[in-house]
Amino acid sequence: MINKGQNKQDANTLLLLHGENFKDSSLYNRDIINNGVTIDNTGKFGKCFYFSSNNFIHTPIEIARNKVFTIDAWVKVSSVNSIQTFFATGREGGGLQVRANGDDLEILEENISILGVAENVIDRDDWFHLAITNTNLNINAYVNGQKVLNCGNNFKSLSNFYIGIRGELNGEDLRRGYIDEFRISNIVRWTSNFTPPTKPY
C-alpha cells in the first residue's frame, strides 16, 4: 500500500489551501482568485472556506487524464437535495467534474457523460474526507478513507481549476457548503483504504 497522505509542503503537492486564507501554501505559491467565498470559523481544523450560491475559487492549474494525481479535501454540505459541485476543470464541456447529486457522489466528463456514481455515501452536515485519484487508467474515489468508486477517466485535460462550481460556471455550484484542507498532488497518494488525516497538512 502507498500511503503518502500526510506530508506537509512536499514537492508533490501542487496546490494546498488550508482554508485559513486564500493563499496557496504549497511550494509553488500559485495565484488564487476568490469569487465571493468567505472564511468560516467552523472548519474541520480551525477555519475553512464557506461557499454560498455562485461562489468559487479559481486557479490556473492543469489536471490531465494522462498524468497521475490525487485531489483530496475535507468537505461538508448543508443540503443533499440538489446537485453541488466540489471541483471541476476547464471552461468548457468535457473536463473533470466531481459533485454531489443528493447523497450520491458523481464523477463526470462535464456536460457530456457520467463516468461513475457512488450511491448513498454523502451525509448532510457531516464533515467527510474526499479523495479522488487518477492512475492513468482509471479514477478511484474514497470517502473517509474507504474506496467507494472506480471508473474510467475519459475527460479532457484542461488548464483551469475551479473549487465550488462546475467548470462552465453556469450552475451546479456548492451552496451552503464547506471545504477545508484542499490539496492537489501529482502522485497517487492512496491505492487502498486508508485512515484519513487527523490534523492539517
Sequence and secondary structure as in RCSB ss.txt:
>XXXX:A:sequence
MINKGQNKQDANTLLLLHGENFKDSSLYNRDIINNGVTIDNTGKFGKCFYFSSNNFIHTPIEIARNKVFTIDAWV
KVSSVNSIQTFFATGREGGGLQVRANGDDLEILEENISILGVAENVIDRDDWFHLAITNTNLNINAYVNGQKVLN
CGNNFKSLSNFYIGIRGELNGEDLRRGYIDEFRISNIVRWTSNFTPPTKPY
>XXXX:A:secstr
  B  S SS TTEEEEE SSSS   STT    EEES EEEEEETTEEEEEE TT EEEE   B TTS EEEEEEE
EES  SSEEEEEEESSSTTSEEEEEETTEEEEEETTTEEEEEETT   TT  EEEEEEE SSEEEEEETTEEEEE
EE     BS EEESS TT SS    SEEEEEEEEESS  BSS     SS  
